[in-house]
């Protein structure tokens, strides 16, 4: 069963992996939203077997996000999305 620190590390890894989607603002936000919602739903689970299953599923989804970021980088446009430009201007 994963510890609370391991769960936080997995959550942070999801957030970091969202930044690797380059110029695809929508995909970045989707990955963040899925991570946030998934971890929020899993917070109420107390069954050790279910937690272990969720942990494995979370690790698998993180690997999918990492691989998908590589594919998006290979075929993405090299200009920034307008929403990314707006976020850069904020102090």
N, C-alpha and C positions, 0 to 999 in steps of 0.2 A: 504494500500500500504506500503511495507516495506521501511525503511529508508536505506540510504547508509551504515550506521554502521551495520544494521541487515544483509544486503547483504554480507558485508565483514565477519561478524561472521559466516554466513552460508558457505561461501567459505572456511574459516579456518577450520570449522567443517569437511568439505569434506576432506581437506588435512590431518587432524588428523585421520580421520577414515581410510584413506588409510594405515596408519602405523599399524593398528590392523590386517593386513592380514598376520602377522607372516613371514614365509619364502617364501611366494609367491610373488616374485619380479614382475612378469608380471601383477598380479592383482593389486598390489600397484600402479604401473605406469599407468595402465588402469584407475583406479579411479581418479588419479590426472589429467590425460589427459581429461577425460570426464568432470570433474569439470571445468577445465580451458577453454575448448572449449564451454561448456554450458554458463558460465558466460560471456565469450567474445561475444558470439552471443546475449545474453540478454542485453548487454550494449547499443545496438542501439535501443532498444524498448522504446517507450515513452507512449504508450497507457496504462492507469491505469488498465483496465480490463485484458489486456494481461500480464501486470506485475504481477497482482494478481494470474493469472493462472500459470505463470512461477514460482512464489514464492511457491505456493502449490505443484507444480510438483517437485521443488527442495527439499522441505522438505520431500516429499514422497521418493525421490531417496536417500536422506541421510539415512532415516530409513532402506531402503533396503540394502544399503551398510553396515550399522551397523549390521543388522541381518546376512548378508552374511559373515561378518568378524567372527562372532561367529561360524558359521557352518564351515568355513575354519579352524578355530582354533581347532575345535573338531577332524577334520580328516586330519590335515596337518602333514607333516614330521617334525621332530624336528631339522633337520640340516639346516644351512643357505644356501641360494642361493649364487653362486659365485659372482654375481653382488653386493649383500649386503656386502660381504667380501671386495670387492674392494672399496666400498664407506666408509667403516670403517677405512681403512688405510690412507685416505686423512686427512690432519690436519685440 
